[in-house]
């Protein structure tokens, strides 16, 4: 088992709030500089694209309860892997 897999197993045992915080920190670390104007422009463009898709009806909207169910199932699968 790799070090990353070991850490992931430990993280998955943590309360949801702690996992969410860790996930945000990891995602933030993927950006070279989250304050970089180019990064901000890319994020703004993606948010605009998604908002338009919702507005024009081309986005597939999923009920929040269904999203929670899917996430919980994936977390269970990951913790059993």
C-alpha positions as CSV (number, residue, x, y, z in Angstrom):
1,X,0.0,0.0,0.0
2,X,1.4,3.4,-0.9
3,X,1.7,6.3,1.5
4,X,-1.1,8.1,-0.3
5,X,-3.4,5.1,0.1
6,X,-2.6,4.9,3.8
7,X,-3.3,8.6,4.3
8,X,-6.5,8.3,2.4
9,X,-7.7,5.4,4.5
10,X,-7.0,7.5,7.7
11,X,-8.7,10.6,6.2
12,X,-11.9,8.5,5.4
13,X,-12.2,7.6,9.0
14,X,-12.4,11.3,10.0
15,X,-15.7,13.2,10.6
16,X,-17.2,14.7,7.5
17,X,-16.3,18.3,8.4
18,X,-12.6,17.3,8.8
19,X,-12.7,15.4,5.5
20,X,-14.3,18.4,3.8
21,X,-11.6,20.7,5.2
22,X,-8.8,18.4,4.0
23,X,-10.4,18.0,0.6
24,X,-10.6,21.8,0.2
25,X,-6.9,22.2,1.2
26,X,-5.9,19.5,-1.3
27,X,-7.9,21.1,-4.1
28,X,-6.5,24.5,-3.3
29,X,-3.0,23.0,-3.4
30,X,-3.5,22.0,-7.1
31,X,-3.7,25.7,-8.1
32,X,-0.2,27.2,-8.4
33,X,-1.6,30.4,-7.0
34,X,-5.3,30.6,-6.3
35,X,-5.0,34.4,-6.2
36,X,-3.5,34.5,-9.7
37,X,-5.7,36.6,-12.0
38,X,-5.5,33.8,-14.7
39,X,-6.7,31.2,-12.3
40,X,-9.5,33.5,-11.1
41,X,-10.5,34.1,-14.8
42,X,-10.6,30.4,-15.5
43,X,-12.8,29.8,-12.5
44,X,-15.1,32.7,-13.4
45,X,-15.4,31.4,-17.0
46,X,-16.4,27.9,-15.7
47,X,-18.9,29.3,-13.3
48,X,-20.4,31.4,-16.1
49,X,-20.6,28.3,-18.4
50,X,-22.3,26.3,-15.7
51,X,-24.8,29.1,-14.8
52,X,-25.7,29.4,-18.5
53,X,-26.3,25.6,-18.7
54,X,-28.6,25.8,-15.8
55,X,-30.4,28.8,-17.2
56,X,-30.9,27.3,-20.7
57,X,-31.9,23.9,-19.4
58,X,-29.0,22.0,-20.8
59,X,-27.6,21.1,-17.4
60,X,-28.7,17.9,-15.7
61,X,-29.8,19.0,-12.3
62,X,-29.7,16.5,-9.5
63,X,-31.6,16.7,-6.2
64,X,-29.4,17.4,-3.2
65,X,-30.6,14.2,-1.4
66,X,-29.6,12.2,-4.4
67,X,-26.2,13.8,-4.5
68,X,-25.7,13.0,-0.8
69,X,-26.7,9.4,-1.4
70,X,-24.2,9.1,-4.3
71,X,-21.4,10.7,-2.3
72,X,-22.1,8.5,0.7
73,X,-22.0,5.4,-1.5
74,X,-18.7,6.4,-3.1
75,X,-17.2,7.1,0.3
76,X,-18.3,3.6,1.5
77,X,-16.8,2.0,-1.6
78,X,-13.5,3.9,-1.1
79,X,-13.3,3.0,2.5
80,X,-13.8,-0.7,1.6
81,X,-11.2,-0.6,-1.1
